[in-house]
Amino acid sequence: MTAQADETVCGRCFDEVELLRTPDVRLPTDLVGRVAQKDPFHWDNQPAIIRRVLPQLVVVLGEGAVESALMARGLAAAGWSR
């Protein structure tokens, strides 16, 4: 999964949108955390962004990330249970 080709991320917070659009590329851990912590309205398609970082996000959370509550916000905001 990748970010949509037309995803327009806030340029003030992220300059890695091309990285998020590239499949099968490991993302930097700090990027995974920053993506998960952002307000869901920050993204054009927040569930797609969370799917992109999810495999690495699970590892970060499992390793006891310092800001895990903030990172879990992205998972909750994706609204997959609806």
PyMOL Python script that loads the backbone (N, CA, C, O; Angstrom):
from pymol import cmd

cmd.read_pdbstr("""\
ATOM      1  N   MET A   1       0.834  -1.177   0.000  1.00  0.00           N
ATOM      2  CA  MET A   1       0.000   0.000   0.000  1.00  0.00           C
ATOM      3  C   MET A   1       0.882   1.246   0.000  1.00  0.00           C
ATOM      4  O   MET A   1       1.952   1.276   0.608  1.00  0.00           O
ATOM      5  N   THR A   2       0.410   2.253  -0.687  1.00  0.00           N
ATOM      6  CA  THR A   2       1.119   3.524  -0.706  1.00  0.00           C
ATOM      7  C   THR A   2       0.114   4.655  -0.566  1.00  0.00           C
ATOM      8  O   THR A   2      -1.098   4.450  -0.640  1.00  0.00           O
ATOM      9  N   ALA A   3       0.641   5.836  -0.366  1.00  0.00           N
ATOM     10  CA  ALA A   3      -0.215   7.015  -0.403  1.00  0.00           C
ATOM     11  C   ALA A   3      -0.718   7.168  -1.828  1.00  0.00           C
ATOM     12  O   ALA A   3      -0.061   6.737  -2.775  1.00  0.00           O
ATOM     13  N   GLN A   4      -1.863   7.771  -1.976  1.00  0.00           N
ATOM     14  CA  GLN A   4      -2.408   7.983  -3.310  1.00  0.00           C
ATOM     15  C   GLN A   4      -1.494   8.908  -4.100  1.00  0.00           C
ATOM     16  O   GLN A   4      -0.801   9.753  -3.532  1.00  0.00           O
ATOM     17  N   ALA A   5      -1.503   8.739  -5.397  1.00  0.00           N
ATOM     18  CA  ALA A   5      -0.645   9.541  -6.259  1.00  0.00           C
ATOM     19  C   ALA A   5      -0.946  11.034  -6.147  1.00  0.00           C
ATOM     20  O   ALA A   5      -0.063  11.866  -6.352  1.00  0.00           O
ATOM     21  N   ASP A   6      -2.184  11.369  -5.824  1.00  0.00           N
ATOM     22  CA  ASP A   6      -2.552  12.780  -5.730  1.00  0.00           C
ATOM     23  C   ASP A   6      -2.574  13.300  -4.293  1.00  0.00           C
ATOM     24  O   ASP A   6      -3.077  14.394  -4.040  1.00  0.00           O
ATOM     25  N   GLU A   7      -2.035  12.529  -3.357  1.00  0.00           N
ATOM     26  CA  GLU A   7      -1.976  12.965  -1.951  1.00  0.00           C
ATOM     27  C   GLU A   7      -1.191  14.271  -1.872  1.00  0.00           C
ATOM     28  O   GLU A   7      -0.071  14.368  -2.374  1.00  0.00           O
ATOM     29  N   THR A   8      -1.784  15.254  -1.246  1.00  0.00           N
ATOM     30  CA  THR A   8      -1.124  16.550  -1.090  1.00  0.00           C
ATOM     31  C   THR A   8      -0.911  16.817   0.392  1.00  0.00           C
ATOM     32  O   THR A   8      -1.749  17.430   1.053  1.00  0.00           O
ATOM     33  N   VAL A   9       0.173  16.368   0.881  1.00  0.00           N
ATOM     34  CA  VAL A   9       0.504  16.519   2.297  1.00  0.00           C
ATOM     35  C   VAL A   9       0.914  17.953   2.568  1.00  0.00           C
ATOM     36  O   VAL A   9       1.354  18.668   1.667  1.00  0.00           O
ATOM     37  N   CYS A  10       0.768  18.359   3.792  1.00  0.00           N
ATOM     38  CA  CYS A  10       1.198  19.691   4.193  1.00  0.00           C
ATOM     39  C   CYS A  10       2.711  19.793   4.024  1.00  0.00           C
ATOM     40  O   CYS A  10       3.460  19.052   4.661  1.00  0.00           O
ATOM     41  N   GLY A  11       3.150  20.684   3.190  1.00  0.00           N
ATOM     42  CA  GLY A  11       4.573  20.855   2.942  1.00  0.00           C
ATOM     43  C   GLY A  11       5.339  21.405   4.119  1.00  0.00           C
ATOM     44  O   GLY A  11       6.566  21.310   4.166  1.00  0.00           O
ATOM     45  N   ARG A  12       4.624  21.986   5.080  1.00  0.00           N
ATOM     46  CA  ARG A  12       5.304  22.509   6.270  1.00  0.00           C
ATOM     47  C   ARG A  12       5.723  21.381   7.199  1.00  0.00           C
ATOM     48  O   ARG A  12       6.717  21.494   7.916  1.00  0.00           O
ATOM     49  N   CYS A  13       4.956  20.284   7.183  1.00  0.00           N
ATOM     50  CA  CYS A  13       5.221  19.189   8.114  1.00  0.00           C
ATOM     51  C   CYS A  13       5.966  18.028   7.471  1.00  0.00           C
ATOM     52  O   CYS A  13       6.728  17.333   8.142  1.00  0.00           O
ATOM     53  N   PHE A  14       5.754  17.817   6.190  1.00  0.00           N
ATOM     54  CA  PHE A  14       6.328  16.646   5.518  1.00  0.00           C
ATOM     55  C   PHE A  14       6.879  17.026   4.156  1.00  0.00           C
ATOM     56  O   PHE A  14       6.207  17.674   3.353  1.00  0.00           O
ATOM     57  N   ASP A  15       8.100  16.614   3.914  1.00  0.00           N
ATOM     58  CA  ASP A  15       8.635  16.732   2.560  1.00  0.00           C
ATOM     59  C   ASP A  15       8.905  15.337   1.992  1.00  0.00           C
ATOM     60  O   ASP A  15       9.568  15.187   0.966  1.00  0.00           O
ATOM     61  N   GLU A  16       8.378  14.325   2.678  1.00  0.00           N
ATOM     62  CA  GLU A  16       8.623  12.931   2.287  1.00  0.00           C
ATOM     63  C   GLU A  16       7.439  12.303   1.554  1.00  0.00           C
ATOM     64  O   GLU A  16       7.306  11.079   1.555  1.00  0.00           O
ATOM     65  N   VAL A  17       6.576  13.106   0.926  1.00  0.00           N
ATOM     66  CA  VAL A  17       5.383  12.545   0.298  1.00  0.00           C
ATOM     67  C   VAL A  17       5.753  11.531  -0.791  1.00  0.00           C
ATOM     68  O   VAL A  17       5.057  10.530  -0.956  1.00  0.00           O
ATOM     69  N   GLU A  18       6.822  11.772  -1.524  1.00  0.00           N
ATOM     70  CA  GLU A  18       7.233  10.811  -2.551  1.00  0.00           C
ATOM     71  C   GLU A  18       7.623   9.480  -1.930  1.00  0.00           C
ATOM     72  O   GLU A  18       7.358   8.424  -2.505  1.00  0.00           O
ATOM     73  N   LEU A  19       8.237   9.520  -0.784  1.00  0.00           N
ATOM     74  CA  LEU A  19       8.600   8.302  -0.069  1.00  0.00           C
ATOM     75  C   LEU A  19       7.350   7.539   0.353  1.00  0.00           C
ATOM     76  O   LEU A  19       7.309   6.311   0.271  1.00  0.00           O
ATOM     77  N   LEU A  20       6.336   8.266   0.801  1.00  0.00           N
ATOM     78  CA  LEU A  20       5.075   7.632   1.188  1.00  0.00           C
ATOM     79  C   LEU A  20       4.352   7.025  -0.017  1.00  0.00           C
ATOM     80  O   LEU A  20       3.584   6.075   0.134  1.00  0.00           O
ATOM     81  N   ARG A  21       4.590   7.562  -1.191  1.00  0.00           N
ATOM     82  CA  ARG A  21       3.966   7.060  -2.418  1.00  0.00           C
ATOM     83  C   ARG A  21       4.705   5.873  -3.018  1.00  0.00           C
ATOM     84  O   ARG A  21       4.172   5.202  -3.902  1.00  0.00           O
ATOM     85  N   THR A  22       5.907   5.605  -2.561  1.00  0.00           N
ATOM     86  CA  THR A  22       6.744   4.559  -3.145  1.00  0.00           C
ATOM     87  C   THR A  22       6.520   3.232  -2.431  1.00  0.00           C
ATOM     88  O   THR A  22       6.770   3.127  -1.231  1.00  0.00           O
ATOM     89  N   PRO A  23       6.048   2.209  -3.164  1.00  0.00           N
ATOM     90  CA  PRO A  23       5.800   0.912  -2.520  1.00  0.00           C
ATOM     91  C   PRO A  23       7.102   0.184  -2.179  1.00  0.00           C
ATOM     92  O   PRO A  23       8.142   0.399  -2.803  1.00  0.00           O
ATOM     93  N   ASP A  24       7.010  -0.671  -1.183  1.00  0.00           N
ATOM     94  CA  ASP A  24       8.111  -1.569  -0.805  1.00  0.00           C
ATOM     95  C   ASP A  24       9.397  -0.855  -0.422  1.00  0.00           C
ATOM     96  O   ASP A  24      10.491  -1.382  -0.622  1.00  0.00           O
ATOM     97  N   VAL A  25       9.263   0.337   0.124  1.00  0.00           N
ATOM     98  CA  VAL A  25      10.422   1.075   0.616  1.00  0.00           C
ATOM     99  C   VAL A  25      10.235   1.267   2.112  1.00  0.00           C
ATOM    100  O   VAL A  25       9.200   1.758   2.562  1.00  0.00           O
ATOM    101  N   ARG A  26      11.248   0.876   2.879  1.00  0.00           N
ATOM    102  CA  ARG A  26      11.184   1.049   4.328  1.00  0.00           C
ATOM    103  C   ARG A  26      11.202   2.536   4.654  1.00  0.00           C
ATOM    104  O   ARG A  26      12.008   3.296   4.117  1.00  0.00           O
ATOM    105  N   LEU A  27      10.312   2.930   5.531  1.00  0.00           N
ATOM    106  CA  LEU A  27      10.218   4.331   5.940  1.00  0.00           C
ATOM    107  C   LEU A  27      11.045   4.570   7.196  1.00  0.00           C
ATOM    108  O   LEU A  27      11.158   3.680   8.038  1.00  0.00           O
ATOM    109  N   PRO A  28      11.620   5.751   7.333  1.00  0.00           N
ATOM    110  CA  PRO A  28      12.337   6.064   8.567  1.00  0.00           C
ATOM    111  C   PRO A  28      11.368   6.011   9.761  1.00  0.00           C
ATOM    112  O   PRO A  28      10.216   6.433   9.657  1.00  0.00           O
ATOM    113  N   THR A  29      11.845   5.497  10.866  1.00  0.00           N
ATOM    114  CA  THR A  29      11.005   5.345  12.055  1.00  0.00           C
ATOM    115  C   THR A  29      10.406   6.664  12.503  1.00  0.00           C
ATOM    116  O   THR A  29       9.246   6.707  12.914  1.00  0.00           O
ATOM    117  N   ASP A  30      11.176   7.742  12.430  1.00  0.00           N
ATOM    118  CA  ASP A  30      10.631   9.035  12.844  1.00  0.00           C
ATOM    119  C   ASP A  30       9.490   9.478  11.937  1.00  0.00           C
ATOM    120  O   ASP A  30       8.547  10.116  12.405  1.00  0.00           O
ATOM    121  N   LEU A  31       9.559   9.150  10.648  1.00  0.00           N
ATOM    122  CA  LEU A  31       8.476   9.477   9.712  1.00  0.00           C
ATOM    123  C   LEU A  31       7.218   8.688  10.061  1.00  0.00           C
ATOM    124  O   LEU A  31       6.116   9.238  10.053  1.00  0.00           O
ATOM    125  N   VAL A  32       7.377   7.417  10.365  1.00  0.00           N
ATOM    126  CA  VAL A  32       6.237   6.576  10.752  1.00  0.00           C
ATOM    127  C   VAL A  32       5.532   7.185  11.964  1.00  0.00           C
ATOM    128  O   VAL A  32       4.306   7.289  11.979  1.00  0.00           O
ATOM    129  N   GLY A  33       6.281   7.577  12.952  1.00  0.00           N
ATOM    130  CA  GLY A  33       5.699   8.178  14.146  1.00  0.00           C
ATOM    131  C   GLY A  33       5.018   9.501  13.864  1.00  0.00           C
ATOM    132  O   GLY A  33       3.921   9.757  14.361  1.00  0.00           O
ATOM    133  N   ARG A  34       5.664  10.347  13.066  1.00  0.00           N
ATOM    134  CA  ARG A  34       5.064  11.644  12.753  1.00  0.00           C
ATOM    135  C   ARG A  34       3.780  11.490  11.955  1.00  0.00           C
ATOM    136  O   ARG A  34       2.813  12.217  12.186  1.00  0.00           O
ATOM    137  N   VAL A  35       3.762  10.544  11.011  1.00  0.00           N
ATOM    138  CA  VAL A  35       2.560  10.303  10.207  1.00  0.00           C
ATOM    139  C   VAL A  35       1.418   9.844  11.104  1.00  0.00           C
ATOM    140  O   VAL A  35       0.301  10.349  10.991  1.00  0.00           O
ATOM    141  N   ALA A  36       1.686   8.900  11.987  1.00  0.00           N
ATOM    142  CA  ALA A  36       0.643   8.342  12.853  1.00  0.00           C
ATOM    143  C   ALA A  36       0.111   9.378  13.842  1.00  0.00           C
ATOM    144  O   ALA A  36      -1.050   9.304  14.243  1.00  0.00           O
ATOM    145  N   GLN A  37       0.932  10.327  14.234  1.00  0.00           N
ATOM    146  CA  GLN A  37       0.522  11.312  15.226  1.00  0.00           C
ATOM    147  C   GLN A  37      -0.277  12.467  14.646  1.00  0.00           C
ATOM    148  O   GLN A  37      -0.949  13.186  15.386  1.00  0.00           O
ATOM    149  N   LYS A  38      -0.215  12.654  13.344  1.00  0.00           N
ATOM    150  CA  LYS A  38      -0.881  13.803  12.740  1.00  0.00           C
ATOM    151  C   LYS A  38      -2.398  13.701  12.822  1.00  0.00           C
ATOM    152  O   LYS A  38      -2.964  12.608  12.801  1.00  0.00           O
ATOM    153  N   ASP A  39      -3.034  14.841  12.913  1.00  0.00           N
ATOM    154  CA  ASP A  39      -4.483  14.938  12.878  1.00  0.00           C
ATOM    155  C   ASP A  39      -4.986  14.309  11.575  1.00  0.00           C
ATOM    156  O   ASP A  39      -4.396  14.539  10.520  1.00  0.00           O
ATOM    157  N   PRO A  40      -6.060  13.524  11.628  1.00  0.00           N
ATOM    158  CA  PRO A  40      -6.549  12.861  10.426  1.00  0.00           C
ATOM    159  C   PRO A  40      -6.926  13.814   9.301  1.00  0.00           C
ATOM    160  O   PRO A  40      -6.891  13.428   8.133  1.00  0.00           O
ATOM    161  N   PHE A  41      -7.283  15.042   9.628  1.00  0.00           N
ATOM    162  CA  PHE A  41      -7.658  16.007   8.599  1.00  0.00           C
ATOM    163  C   PHE A  41      -6.445  16.577   7.876  1.00  0.00           C
ATOM    164  O   PHE A  41      -6.581  17.372   6.946  1.00  0.00           O
ATOM    165  N   HIS A  42      -5.275  16.171   8.303  1.00  0.00           N
ATOM    166  CA  HIS A  42      -4.033  16.610   7.694  1.00  0.00           C
ATOM    167  C   HIS A  42      -3.820  15.944   6.328  1.00  0.00           C
ATOM    168  O   HIS A  42      -3.062  16.441   5.495  1.00  0.00           O
ATOM    169  N   TRP A  43      -4.493  14.829   6.117  1.00  0.00           N
ATOM    170  CA  TRP A  43      -4.295  14.014   4.912  1.00  0.00           C
ATOM    171  C   TRP A  43      -5.533  14.035   4.019  1.00  0.00           C
ATOM    172  O   TRP A  43      -6.654  14.204   4.499  1.00  0.00           O
ATOM    173  N   ASP A  44      -5.320  13.865   2.727  1.00  0.00           N
ATOM    174  CA  ASP A  44      -6.443  13.720   1.795  1.00  0.00           C
ATOM    175  C   ASP A  44      -7.163  12.399   2.049  1.00  0.00           C
ATOM    176  O   ASP A  44      -8.392  12.339   2.041  1.00  0.00           O
ATOM    177  N   ASN A  45      -6.381  11.338   2.276  1.00  0.00           N
ATOM    178  CA  ASN A  45      -6.945  10.004   2.507  1.00  0.00           C
ATOM    179  C   ASN A  45      -6.198   9.385   3.688  1.00  0.00           C
ATOM    180  O   ASN A  45      -5.259   8.611   3.499  1.00  0.00           O
ATOM    181  N   GLN A  46      -6.614   9.725   4.888  1.00  0.00           N
ATOM    182  CA  GLN A  46      -5.912   9.294   6.091  1.00  0.00           C
ATOM    183  C   GLN A  46      -5.852   7.777   6.242  1.00  0.00           C
ATOM    184  O   GLN A  46      -4.807   7.264   6.641  1.00  0.00           O
ATOM    185  N   PRO A  47      -6.928   7.021   5.942  1.00  0.00           N
ATOM    186  CA  PRO A  47      -6.817   5.566   6.047  1.00  0.00           C
ATOM    187  C   PRO A  47      -5.728   4.985   5.132  1.00  0.00           C
ATOM    188  O   PRO A  47      -5.036   4.043   5.518  1.00  0.00           O
ATOM    189  N   ALA A  48      -5.574   5.540   3.930  1.00  0.00           N
ATOM    190  CA  ALA A  48      -4.526   5.049   3.023  1.00  0.00           C
ATOM    191  C   ALA A  48      -3.140   5.334   3.578  1.00  0.00           C
ATOM    192  O   ALA A  48      -2.234   4.510   3.454  1.00  0.00           O
ATOM    193  N   ILE A  49      -2.978   6.491   4.185  1.00  0.00           N
ATOM    194  CA  ILE A  49      -1.685   6.846   4.786  1.00  0.00           C
ATOM    195  C   ILE A  49      -1.371   5.903   5.944  1.00  0.00           C
ATOM    196  O   ILE A  49      -0.239   5.438   6.078  1.00  0.00           O
ATOM    197  N   ILE A  50      -2.361   5.623   6.776  1.00  0.00           N
ATOM    198  CA  ILE A  50      -2.137   4.719   7.900  1.00  0.00           C
ATOM    199  C   ILE A  50      -1.818   3.312   7.390  1.00  0.00           C
ATOM    200  O   ILE A  50      -0.953   2.640   7.951  1.00  0.00           O
ATOM    201  N   ARG A  51      -2.497   2.858   6.340  1.00  0.00           N
ATOM    202  CA  ARG A  51      -2.167   1.539   5.763  1.00  0.00           C
ATOM    203  C   ARG A  51      -0.728   1.508   5.276  1.00  0.00           C
ATOM    204  O   ARG A  51      -0.072   0.469   5.351  1.00  0.00           O
ATOM    205  N   ARG A  52      -0.230   2.628   4.781  1.00  0.00           N
ATOM    206  CA  ARG A  52       1.148   2.685   4.284  1.00  0.00           C
ATOM    207  C   ARG A  52       2.149   2.488   5.413  1.00  0.00           C
ATOM    208  O   ARG A  52       3.152   1.796   5.239  1.00  0.00           O
ATOM    209  N   VAL A  53       1.885   3.092   6.570  1.00  0.00           N
ATOM    210  CA  VAL A  53       2.847   3.022   7.671  1.00  0.00           C
ATOM    211  C   VAL A  53       2.541   1.899   8.653  1.00  0.00           C
ATOM    212  O   VAL A  53       3.348   1.621   9.541  1.00  0.00           O
ATOM    213  N   LEU A  54       1.391   1.249   8.508  1.00  0.00           N
ATOM    214  CA  LEU A  54       0.927   0.278   9.502  1.00  0.00           C
ATOM    215  C   LEU A  54       1.926  -0.826   9.841  1.00  0.00           C
ATOM    216  O   LEU A  54       2.160  -1.070  11.025  1.00  0.00           O
ATOM    217  N   PRO A  55       2.526  -1.505   8.865  1.00  0.00           N
ATOM    218  CA  PRO A  55       3.468  -2.576   9.256  1.00  0.00           C
ATOM    219  C   PRO A  55       4.590  -2.084  10.162  1.00  0.00           C
ATOM    220  O   PRO A  55       4.930  -2.742  11.146  1.00  0.00           O
ATOM    221  N   GLN A  56       5.154  -0.950   9.839  1.00  0.00           N
ATOM    222  CA  GLN A  56       6.230  -0.413  10.669  1.00  0.00           C
ATOM    223  C   GLN A  56       5.695   0.205  11.953  1.00  0.00           C
ATOM    224  O   GLN A  56       6.374   0.169  12.979  1.00  0.00           O
ATOM    225  N   LEU A  57       4.497   0.770  11.917  1.00  0.00           N
ATOM    226  CA  LEU A  57       3.893   1.358  13.105  1.00  0.00           C
ATOM    227  C   LEU A  57       3.642   0.305  14.171  1.00  0.00           C
ATOM    228  O   LEU A  57       3.847   0.564  15.357  1.00  0.00           O
ATOM    229  N   VAL A  58       3.204  -0.871  13.769  1.00  0.00           N
ATOM    230  CA  VAL A  58       2.957  -1.956  14.718  1.00  0.00           C
ATOM    231  C   VAL A  58       4.258  -2.326  15.438  1.00  0.00           C
ATOM    232  O   VAL A  58       4.256  -2.560  16.647  1.00  0.00           O
ATOM    233  N   VAL A  59       5.347  -2.378  14.706  1.00  0.00           N
ATOM    234  CA  VAL A  59       6.641  -2.697  15.312  1.00  0.00           C
ATOM    235  C   VAL A  59       7.037  -1.600  16.302  1.00  0.00           C
ATOM    236  O   VAL A  59       7.463  -1.889  17.421  1.00  0.00           O
ATOM    237  N   VAL A  60       6.896  -0.347  15.886  1.00  0.00           N
ATOM    238  CA  VAL A  60       7.258   0.776  16.759  1.00  0.00           C
ATOM    239  C   VAL A  60       6.432   0.739  18.046  1.00  0.00           C
ATOM    240  O   VAL A  60       6.970   0.915  19.139  1.00  0.00           O
ATOM    241  N   LEU A  61       5.131   0.510  17.913  1.00  0.00           N
ATOM    242  CA  LEU A  61       4.277   0.437  19.100  1.00  0.00           C
ATOM    243  C   LEU A  61       4.637  -0.768  19.966  1.00  0.00           C
ATOM    244  O   LEU A  61       4.644  -0.668  21.193  1.00  0.00           O
ATOM    245  N   GLY A  62       4.933  -1.900  19.342  1.00  0.00           N
ATOM    246  CA  GLY A  62       5.299  -3.108  20.070  1.00  0.00           C
ATOM    247  C   GLY A  62       6.609  -2.968  20.829  1.00  0.00           C
ATOM    248  O   GLY A  62       6.819  -3.615  21.854  1.00  0.00           O
ATOM    249  N   GLU A  63       7.477  -2.124  20.318  1.00  0.00           N
ATOM    250  CA  GLU A  63       8.761  -1.894  20.976  1.00  0.00           C
ATOM    251  C   GLU A  63       8.654  -0.874  22.102  1.00  0.00           C
ATOM    252  O   GLU A  63       9.653  -0.532  22.736  1.00  0.00           O
ATOM    253  N   GLY A  64       7.427  -0.384  22.350  1.00  0.00           N
ATOM    254  CA  GLY A  64       7.220   0.535  23.468  1.00  0.00           C
ATOM    255  C   GLY A  64       7.548   1.979  23.155  1.00  0.00           C
ATOM    256  O   GLY A  64       8.236   2.644  23.929  1.00  0.00           O
ATOM    257  N   ALA A  65       7.067   2.464  22.042  1.00  0.00           N
ATOM    258  CA  ALA A  65       7.318   3.847  21.653  1.00  0.00           C
ATOM    259  C   ALA A  65       6.925   4.801  22.771  1.00  0.00           C
ATOM    260  O   ALA A  65       5.935   4.584  23.470  1.00  0.00           O
ATOM    261  N   VAL A  66       7.693   5.835  22.928  1.00  0.00           N
ATOM    262  CA  VAL A  66       7.471   6.803  23.994  1.00  0.00           C
ATOM    263  C   VAL A  66       6.116   7.483  23.850  1.00  0.00           C
ATOM    264  O   VAL A  66       5.433   7.707  24.849  1.00  0.00           O
ATOM    265  N   GLU A  67       5.721   7.810  22.643  1.00  0.00           N
ATOM    266  CA  GLU A  67       4.476   8.535  22.402  1.00  0.00           C
ATOM    267  C   GLU A  67       3.418   7.616  21.803  1.00  0.00           C
ATOM    268  O   GLU A  67       2.731   7.998  20.855  1.00  0.00           O
ATOM    269  N   SER A  68       3.283   6.428  22.339  1.00  0.00           N
ATOM    270  CA  SER A  68       2.393   5.434  21.746  1.00  0.00           C
ATOM    271  C   SER A  68       0.932   5.882  21.732  1.00  0.00           C
ATOM    272  O   SER A  68       0.207   5.554  20.793  1.00  0.00           O
ATOM    273  N   ALA A  69       0.491   6.610  22.732  1.00  0.00           N
ATOM    274  CA  ALA A  69      -0.903   7.073  22.753  1.00  0.00           C
ATOM    275  C   ALA A  69      -1.179   8.008  21.584  1.00  0.00           C
ATOM    276  O   ALA A  69      -2.242   7.943  20.967  1.00  0.00           O
ATOM    277  N   LEU A  70      -0.225   8.872  21.283  1.00  0.00           N
ATOM    278  CA  LEU A  70      -0.395   9.769  20.142  1.00  0.00           C
ATOM    279  C   LEU A  70      -0.375   8.997  18.830  1.00  0.00           C
ATOM    280  O   LEU A  70      -1.135   9.310  17.914  1.00  0.00           O
ATOM    281  N   MET A  71       0.480   7.999  18.733  1.00  0.00           N
ATOM    282  CA  MET A  71       0.565   7.199  17.513  1.00  0.00           C
ATOM    283  C   MET A  71      -0.698   6.377  17.300  1.00  0.00           C
ATOM    284  O   MET A  71      -1.132   6.188  16.164  1.00  0.00           O
ATOM    285  N   ALA A  72      -1.281   5.896  18.367  1.00  0.00           N
ATOM    286  CA  ALA A  72      -2.499   5.102  18.263  1.00  0.00           C
ATOM    287  C   ALA A  72      -3.678   5.952  17.782  1.00  0.00           C
ATOM    288  O   ALA A  72      -4.668   5.414  17.287  1.00  0.00           O
ATOM    289  N   ARG A  73      -3.577   7.245  17.923  1.00  0.00           N
ATOM    290  CA  ARG A  73      -4.633   8.142  17.448  1.00  0.00           C
ATOM    291  C   ARG A  73      -4.892   7.961  15.956  1.00  0.00           C
ATOM    292  O   ARG A  73      -6.039   7.987  15.511  1.00  0.00           O
ATOM    293  N   GLY A  74      -3.818   7.775  15.185  1.00  0.00           N
ATOM    294  CA  GLY A  74      -3.973   7.568  13.746  1.00  0.00           C
ATOM    295  C   GLY A  74      -4.736   6.301  13.433  1.00  0.00           C
ATOM    296  O   GLY A  74      -5.548   6.270  12.508  1.00  0.00           O
ATOM    297  N   LEU A  75      -4.479   5.256  14.201  1.00  0.00           N
ATOM    298  CA  LEU A  75      -5.209   3.999  14.000  1.00  0.00           C
ATOM    299  C   LEU A  75      -6.687   4.181  14.290  1.00  0.00           C
ATOM    300  O   LEU A  75      -7.535   3.723  13.524  1.00  0.00           O
ATOM    301  N   ALA A  76      -6.997   4.845  15.389  1.00  0.00           N
ATOM    302  CA  ALA A  76      -8.387   5.066  15.769  1.00  0.00           C
ATOM    303  C   ALA A  76      -9.101   5.956  14.762  1.00  0.00           C
ATOM    304  O   ALA A  76     -10.269   5.728  14.446  1.00  0.00           O
ATOM    305  N   ALA A  77      -8.410   6.958  14.264  1.00  0.00           N
ATOM    306  CA  ALA A  77      -9.026   7.911  13.340  1.00  0.00           C
ATOM    307  C   ALA A  77      -9.305   7.302  11.968  1.00  0.00           C
ATOM    308  O   ALA A  77     -10.134   7.818  11.218  1.00  0.00           O
ATOM    309  N   ALA A  78      -8.618   6.209  11.634  1.00  0.00           N
ATOM    310  CA  ALA A  78      -8.836   5.587  10.317  1.00  0.00           C
ATOM    311  C   ALA A  78     -10.262   5.046  10.197  1.00  0.00           C
ATOM    312  O   ALA A  78     -10.771   4.890   9.087  1.00  0.00           O
ATOM    313  N   GLY A  79     -10.909   4.759  11.325  1.00  0.00           N
ATOM    314  CA  GLY A  79     -12.310   4.374  11.321  1.00  0.00           C
ATOM    315  C   GLY A  79     -12.604   3.042  10.650  1.00  0.00           C
ATOM    316  O   GLY A  79     -13.668   2.875  10.055  1.00  0.00           O
ATOM    317  N   TRP A  80     -11.690   2.104  10.734  1.00  0.00           N
ATOM    318  CA  TRP A  80     -11.885   0.822  10.051  1.00  0.00           C
ATOM    319  C   TRP A  80     -12.974  -0.032  10.673  1.00  0.00           C
ATOM    320  O   TRP A  80     -13.448  -0.978  10.043  1.00  0.00           O
ATOM    321  N   SER A  81     -13.380   0.280  11.892  1.00  0.00           N
ATOM    322  CA  SER A  81     -14.414  -0.534  12.531  1.00  0.00           C
ATOM    323  C   SER A  81     -15.816  -0.140  12.068  1.00  0.00           C
ATOM    324  O   SER A  81     -16.791  -0.806  12.414  1.00  0.00           O
ATOM    325  N   ARG A  82     -15.922   0.925  11.296  1.00  0.00           N
ATOM    326  CA  ARG A  82     -17.243   1.372  10.826  1.00  0.00           C
ATOM    327  C   ARG A  82     -17.680   0.622   9.610  1.00  0.00           C
ATOM    328  O   ARG A  82     -18.765   0.873   9.087  1.00  0.00           O
TER     329      ARG A  82
END
""", "prot")
cmd.dss("prot")
cmd.show_as("cartoon", "prot")
cmd.util.cbc("prot")
cmd.orient("prot")
